[in-house]
Amino acid sequence: MLKRTFYVFLLFTLLFCSCATYQPPPPSLYIDNLPQSIVSELSLDERILVEDAWKNLKQGKGDKAKKIFSRLDVKSPFYYAGLGYTYFILNEFQVAEEFFKAALKYHPDMALVHLGLAQIYQKEGLGDLAFAEFREVLKKEPEHTWVKPKYETLKNIKTQESLNDGKAFLSEEDTERSKASFLKALYYSPDSTEAHLALADIYKKENRPQNALVHLKAAISNDPQNKEILKNYAETLFQAEENKKSLEIYEKLQKLEPDNQKIRERLGTLKNRLGIFELPSQYNAIPSSESISKEEISALLGVKFKDILDEPSGKPLIIIDIATSWASKFILKMTSLGILDVYPNHNFRPKKIITRAEMAETLIRLIDHLKNKGYRFIQQIPPEKIQIIDVSPDNFYYQPIILIISYDIMTLTMDKTFKPDFPVSGQEAIRLFDIILALIK
């Protein structure tokens, strides 16, 4: 009877000791498998120790794991990391954190360490720090099955918290704290369209369009077909005078909303700013014209020299016969600059055919205007050596004809005639203007 009682007591003692020794890991602790890429570089003895210690960790035997990890060389990649998990199991979280941080000094890319720190910070309610550590794990293992869903959940929670804070501060007119909250939302979710748009609105109100454009561009990249964001982006570009980009976006919007009057008006304003002309079909017919008219000359000058000739200052001249001319805006510019003339009776006679003599005068006026802007023109032939059979010195156009020949832009025929009354073809006019463009480049 005594012997039987002893065995029962012994069995109870063993069971009690077993229960007292076994310490399962905290319910929230996740212990990943050892990274084989690092384990394979260990010596055989070290590998056996690490695998045995890790097995004890997963079984919740913190004390046993601690003894084994303590036998490792401090230079072992698993010394600090292993002790970090060990003290986590033993519920000594501050010590565990210190070991994990020590591990990062020697092995900053070890996902196991970031995973351990993330779980400590989660347990301590430090969501920002936990998020950062989860992110580090996913940088190395983007599809980590345990980390990814927790990261996404935490990301969504923290993003929404930051967005709510941003709106609350904005309603209290606390702009700086509102901006900080929306920027924090972007830290968690860089693709948050809501945060980007909120920040863009704040920066626009602060008259900081370039900052607003950064966030509008990001919002567009997240939602490229959103018409309201496109309109916001296009208008902010317009206000910032980034005209080319604004034009590009408004042209895209026009395709989406062809009947939108405001978009059409903005396009017109932008094209005027950029000097973009909506050229009518008549312009395209100039090269095939056998005799060019004054309105066609005006258009050629306006288009070919649009980046060189300044916009005229002051009021335009009064011209009474160009209201129906397709080239009226070019005529107004060239006459205001003094390159083309208006008759004393305020007529321009847009359909009048240009003669070679009149072309010479127009070219010389253009050259004089360009000279005043700093461009240089060098005479190739001394004027006194030029002899023209069919233009006498008392001819009204004699001087401009002599000068344009001296620049070697217009030439005489083999028999030294200029043919001043002959019309100028479209091709010839284009060639003469291209010569001048080449001389000033």
Residue, then its C-alpha position, 0 to 999 in steps of 0.5 A: m500500500l505504501k509503495r503504491t502511494f509513493y508511485v502515485f505521489l511520484l507521478f503527480t509530482l512529475l506531472f506538476c513539474s512538467c506543467a510548471t516547466y512548460q510555458p506556451p508562447p503568448p497567444s499573439l506571438y507568431i514565430d516564423n520558420l528559420p530562414q534557410s538562406i542564413v541557416s545554410e551558412l552556419s557550421l554544422d554544430e551551430r546549425i544543430l544548436v539553432e534548430d534545437a533552440w528554435k524548436n524549443l521556442k515554437q514549443g513555448k519552452g523559453d528557459k530551454a531555448k534561452k540556455i541554448f541561444s546563450r551557448l551561441d557566439v554573439k556574432s551568430p546571426f541568431y544570438y540576439a534574435g533568438l534571445g529576443y524571441t526567448y524573452f518575448i515568450l518569458n513575457e519580458f518585453q522590454v528585454a526582448e525589444e533590446f535584444f531585437k534592436a541589437a540584432l538589427k545593428y548586425h543584421p538589419d535585413m533579417a525579417l525575423v527580427h522586424l517581425g518580432l519587434a512588430q509584435i512587441y509594438q502591437k502588444e504595447g499599443l504602438g501602432d505606428l511602430a508596429f506598422a513600420e516593422f510590418r512594412e520592413v518584413l513585406k519589403k523582403e517577403p511581399e506575400h508573407t501570409w501571416v504579416k500581409p493581412k495584419y499589415e493591411t488591417l493596420k494600414n486601413i485603420k491608421t489611414q482612416e484615423s489620420l483622415n478623420d483627424g485631418k477633417a476634424f482639424l480642418s473644420e476647426e481651421d487648424t490648417e497645420r495640424s490638418k496638413a500633418s494628419f493628411l500627410k500621415a494618412l499618406y505615410y500609411s497609404p501613399d495612394s490615398t486619393e482622398a488625402h492627396l485631394a485634401l492636401a491639394d485644396i489646402y495648398k491652393k487656399e494658401n496660394r501654393p499651386q506647385n505644392a497642390l499640383v504634386h498632390l493632384k498629379a498623384a491623385i490623377s495617377n491613382d484615378p486617371q479617368n476621374k473627370e472631376i480630378l482632371k478638371n481640378y488638375a487642369e485648372t490648377l495648372f492654368q492658375a500656375e501658368e503651366n500652360k502647355k500641360s494645362l492645355e494637354i489636360y483640357e484637350k483630354l477633358q474636351k474629348l470626354e465632355p465635348d459640349n462643355q462651354k467652360i472647357r472650350e473657353r479655357l482652351g481658347t485662352l490657353k491657345n492665345r497664351l501659347g500663340i497657337f493658331e487655329l489655322p483655317s483651310q485657306y492657310n494650307a492652300i498658300p503653297s499652291s497659290e500662283s499669286i499670293s495676296k496681302e492676307e496670305i502674306s499676313a498669315l505667313l508672317g504671323v505663323k512663321f515668326k510667331d515665336i520671334l515677333d512680339e505682341p504689339s502694344g497699344k490699340p490696334l489700327i482701325i481697319i474697315d475692310i478685314a472683318t470677313s477676312w480669315a486672316s484678320k488677326f494676323i493682319l492686325k498684328m502685322t499692321s500694328l508692328g509696321i511690317l505691313d501698311v494700312y491705306p489712309n482711308h483705313n482699308f487694307r485690301p486683303k485680297k490684293i495680289i502682292t508684287r515682287a516690289e511690294m514683297a521687297e518692301t515687306l521683307i525690308r520692314l521685317i528685317d528692320h524690325l528684327k534688327n531692332k530686336g538684336y538680330r544681325f543681317i550682313q549685306q552680301i553685295p555692296p548696294e552701289k554695285i547693284q544695277i537693275i535694268d527695269v527699276s529706275p532710281d525714282n521708282f517708289y520701291y527702288q530703295p527696298i529692292i536694292l537693299i533686299i538684293s544686297y542681302d542676297i535674299m531676292t535676286l535679279t534674273m540673268d539679264k539683270t531685271f527684277k520684274p517688280d510688277f510680277p506677282v509672288s507665288g505662295q512657294e516663293a513667299i515661303r522660300l523668302f521667309d525661310i531664308i530670313l528664318a535661317l539667317i537669324k538662327 
